[in-house]
Amino acid sequence: MDIQVGNAVAGLNVKCVMSVSRLMFSDNVLALTQTLDRLGIKHTEIVQGAFWGHCMTIGIERCLDADVILTVDHDSVWKAPTVHALLALLLQSGYDAIAPLQCKRLSNAVIVDTGNEDGVIPDEWFEKPVQPVKTAHFGCTVIRTEAIRRMQKPWFLHTPNADGDWSGGHVDADIHFWKALEASGGRLGMATGVSIGHAELQVSWPSLKSGTGKVVQYPQEFWGGRAPSDAHGVIE
């Protein structure tokens, strides 16, 4: 595919990698198919399985002959120009991987570790198109294959905390990847002016008290507690 960067056009061999479960969000499928069609990405490795890190490793290994790998999560939403912008930034910036901004599920925070101890992102951070970060996500992220080939395996590895559990202080498989990239000399950046959506299922209830006629909550809030107090006629 061709990427326009300023007045220059660069030809890139881009392949897409995705780990999927048995069922997928249709909104994500629309984002993926639109991107592949409009940008002319001809090859996609969709690996099905219960273990995300296993599937991602298999998919990436099959695509190492490409220049760039586009990784996609099953619950991300975007349009084709987003991917084009990320690829242009990858070529311009010299970074080995670039991820867009994406909010965490059930949170107002962005999925990123900027290296700041307080976790606060100052306004001036957004003044540069790409900023170096410690970790990001794989929702719609572009990675140079030459950087992956320098990385030591395993690329994805879950590591429990000192107590052998997962209650905090552990390292998830995706975070391990970004640590391995840094250890091999790779540079991860975040596109400060590019974002993607994160699909979240919500439950709506009829309401006689709200101004809209309904109230909304996340499923976790219902199963972990109860329906909203303003919901009408809920029998639990």
PLY file of the C-alpha trace (Angstrom):
ply
format ascii 1.0
element vertex 236
property float x
property float y
property float z
element edge 235
property int vertex1
property int vertex2
end_header
0.00 0.00 0.00
1.08 3.63 -0.54
1.32 6.14 2.30
1.37 9.88 1.62
3.83 11.71 3.87
3.98 15.37 2.96
4.86 15.51 -0.73
6.38 12.03 -0.74
4.69 8.67 -1.28
6.10 5.60 0.45
5.23 2.03 -0.46
4.69 -0.22 2.56
3.95 -3.91 2.88
1.44 -3.88 5.76
-0.12 -7.01 7.22
-2.80 -7.18 9.89
-2.78 -9.51 12.93
-5.73 -10.18 15.20
-6.53 -12.66 17.97
-10.22 -13.50 18.10
-12.62 -15.54 20.18
-15.51 -17.47 18.68
-17.79 -14.42 18.58
-16.92 -10.86 17.51
-18.42 -7.38 17.75
-19.97 -6.42 14.40
-18.80 -2.80 14.85
-15.23 -4.04 15.05
-15.71 -6.17 11.94
-16.94 -3.09 10.06
-13.88 -1.11 11.17
-11.56 -3.91 10.09
-13.12 -4.60 6.69
-13.33 -0.89 5.84
-9.65 -0.44 6.67
-8.49 -3.43 4.66
-10.56 -2.42 1.64
-9.82 1.32 1.56
-6.12 1.07 2.35
-5.47 -1.99 0.22
-4.11 -4.19 3.01
-4.22 -7.59 1.35
-3.14 -9.93 4.12
-4.76 -10.49 7.52
-3.85 -13.17 10.05
-6.91 -13.83 12.21
-5.95 -16.46 14.79
-8.70 -17.98 16.89
-8.06 -19.31 20.38
-8.59 -18.87 24.09
-5.09 -17.55 24.81
-4.50 -14.08 23.41
-0.71 -14.10 23.68
-0.45 -17.47 21.92
-2.64 -16.27 19.05
-0.77 -12.98 18.67
2.60 -14.77 18.58
1.43 -17.18 15.88
-0.09 -14.36 13.83
2.96 -12.10 14.07
5.33 -14.94 13.18
3.37 -15.47 9.96
3.72 -11.79 9.01
7.37 -11.03 9.70
8.05 -10.68 5.98
6.01 -7.45 6.00
7.39 -3.97 6.68
4.76 -3.13 9.28
2.25 -5.14 11.28
-1.10 -3.62 12.20
-2.42 -5.23 15.38
-6.14 -5.10 16.06
-8.27 -5.90 19.14
-11.76 -7.36 18.79
-13.40 -4.49 20.73
-11.78 -1.47 19.09
-13.59 0.92 16.72
-12.02 3.26 14.16
-12.14 4.27 10.49
-9.59 3.75 7.72
-8.04 7.28 7.82
-6.99 6.54 11.42
-4.72 3.72 10.28
-3.34 5.85 7.44
-2.47 8.59 9.96
-0.72 6.11 12.27
1.36 4.72 9.40
2.33 8.23 8.27
3.43 9.07 11.82
5.42 5.83 11.99
7.35 6.83 8.88
7.85 10.43 9.96
8.78 9.89 13.59
11.30 7.07 13.46
9.54 5.20 16.26
9.32 1.42 16.05
5.68 1.25 17.17
2.89 3.79 17.49
-0.43 3.36 19.25
-3.39 5.77 19.24
-5.14 7.10 22.32
-7.73 4.71 23.71
-9.74 4.81 26.96
-9.79 1.87 29.32
-13.05 0.04 29.74
-15.01 1.10 32.84
-12.63 4.02 33.32
-11.94 7.58 32.21
-8.21 6.88 31.98
-6.22 6.33 28.78
-4.41 3.01 28.21
-0.83 4.19 28.49
2.16 4.38 30.81
3.98 7.61 30.09
6.60 6.92 32.73
5.28 9.66 35.04
5.00 8.34 38.58
1.77 10.23 39.28
0.20 9.03 36.04
-0.96 12.56 35.18
-0.67 13.67 31.55
-0.05 17.45 31.35
-1.64 19.57 28.62
1.70 20.27 26.96
2.17 16.52 26.37
-0.29 16.87 23.48
1.76 19.56 21.73
3.94 16.97 19.95
2.34 14.56 17.45
4.09 11.55 19.01
5.32 11.10 22.56
7.51 8.29 23.93
5.66 5.93 26.28
6.50 2.81 28.27
3.42 0.74 27.46
0.28 1.05 25.34
-2.21 -1.39 23.79
-2.80 -3.43 20.64
-6.24 -2.05 19.74
-5.12 -0.50 16.44
-1.33 -0.25 16.67
1.39 -0.22 14.00
4.72 -1.97 14.64
7.83 -2.25 12.47
8.69 -5.91 11.91
12.42 -5.18 12.01
11.94 -4.16 15.65
10.02 -7.35 16.45
12.77 -9.48 14.90
15.23 -7.92 17.38
13.09 -8.88 20.37
13.82 -11.88 22.56
11.08 -14.49 22.90
8.65 -15.06 24.45
7.07 -11.87 23.14
3.98 -12.31 25.33
4.32 -13.65 28.87
2.09 -13.47 31.96
4.09 -13.11 35.21
2.37 -13.16 38.64
3.46 -10.93 41.50
5.79 -11.98 44.31
2.90 -13.77 46.04
2.11 -15.76 42.92
-1.23 -14.10 42.24
-2.78 -11.44 39.99
-4.08 -8.88 42.47
-1.53 -6.21 41.59
2.18 -5.97 40.93
1.96 -8.62 38.21
2.88 -8.24 34.52
0.30 -9.08 31.87
1.29 -10.52 28.50
0.72 -7.29 26.57
2.84 -5.27 29.01
5.60 -7.88 28.72
5.68 -7.26 24.97
6.30 -3.55 25.41
9.00 -4.21 28.01
10.67 -6.65 25.62
10.51 -4.07 22.83
12.24 -1.50 25.02
14.84 -4.03 26.20
15.78 -4.74 22.57
16.26 -1.03 21.85
12.85 -0.44 20.32
10.93 2.80 20.79
7.19 2.91 21.49
5.27 6.11 20.86
1.71 7.29 21.29
-0.01 9.45 18.71
-1.29 12.35 20.81
-3.75 13.55 18.16
-5.13 10.18 17.04
-7.67 8.15 18.99
-9.79 5.03 18.58
-12.95 3.91 20.32
-13.32 1.12 22.86
-16.59 -0.80 22.61
-18.36 -1.22 25.95
-21.64 -3.04 26.46
-24.19 -1.13 28.54
-27.59 -2.09 29.93
-30.50 0.35 29.74
-33.54 0.21 32.03
-36.94 1.95 31.80
-37.23 4.82 34.26
-40.07 7.02 35.41
-37.72 9.34 37.29
-35.05 10.26 34.75
-35.59 12.96 32.18
-34.74 10.62 29.31
-37.06 7.77 30.25
-34.22 5.38 30.92
-31.12 4.84 33.05
-27.95 3.09 31.94
-25.31 1.02 33.72
-22.50 -1.39 32.90
-23.29 -5.11 33.25
-20.58 -5.45 35.91
-22.46 -2.93 38.06
-25.62 -5.02 37.85
-24.05 -8.40 38.56
-21.89 -6.93 41.29
-24.78 -5.08 42.91
-28.22 -4.32 41.54
-30.14 -2.29 38.97
-29.98 1.53 39.25
-32.20 3.02 41.93
-34.07 5.03 39.26
-34.90 1.91 37.22
-38.60 1.11 37.10
-40.14 -2.30 37.79
-36.97 -4.31 38.29
-37.57 -7.51 40.25
-34.44 -9.04 41.73
0 1
1 2
2 3
3 4
4 5
5 6
6 7
7 8
8 9
9 10
10 11
11 12
12 13
13 14
14 15
15 16
16 17
17 18
18 19
19 20
20 21
21 22
22 23
23 24
24 25
25 26
26 27
27 28
28 29
29 30
30 31
31 32
32 33
33 34
34 35
35 36
36 37
37 38
38 39
39 40
40 41
41 42
42 43
43 44
44 45
45 46
46 47
47 48
48 49
49 50
50 51
51 52
52 53
53 54
54 55
55 56
56 57
57 58
58 59
59 60
60 61
61 62
62 63
63 64
64 65
65 66
66 67
67 68
68 69
69 70
70 71
71 72
72 73
73 74
74 75
75 76
76 77
77 78
78 79
79 80
80 81
81 82
82 83
83 84
84 85
85 86
86 87
87 88
88 89
89 90
90 91
91 92
92 93
93 94
94 95
95 96
96 97
97 98
98 99
99 100
100 101
101 102
102 103
103 104
104 105
105 106
106 107
107 108
108 109
109 110
110 111
111 112
112 113
113 114
114 115
115 116
116 117
117 118
118 119
119 120
120 121
121 122
122 123
123 124
124 125
125 126
126 127
127 128
128 129
129 130
130 131
131 132
132 133
133 134
134 135
135 136
136 137
137 138
138 139
139 140
140 141
141 142
142 143
143 144
144 145
145 146
146 147
147 148
148 149
149 150
150 151
151 152
152 153
153 154
154 155
155 156
156 157
157 158
158 159
159 160
160 161
161 162
162 163
163 164
164 165
165 166
166 167
167 168
168 169
169 170
170 171
171 172
172 173
173 174
174 175
175 176
176 177
177 178
178 179
179 180
180 181
181 182
182 183
183 184
184 185
185 186
186 187
187 188
188 189
189 190
190 191
191 192
192 193
193 194
194 195
195 196
196 197
197 198
198 199
199 200
200 201
201 202
202 203
203 204
204 205
205 206
206 207
207 208
208 209
209 210
210 211
211 212
212 213
213 214
214 215
215 216
216 217
217 218
218 219
219 220
220 221
221 222
222 223
223 224
224 225
225 226
226 227
227 228
228 229
229 230
230 231
231 232
232 233
233 234
234 235
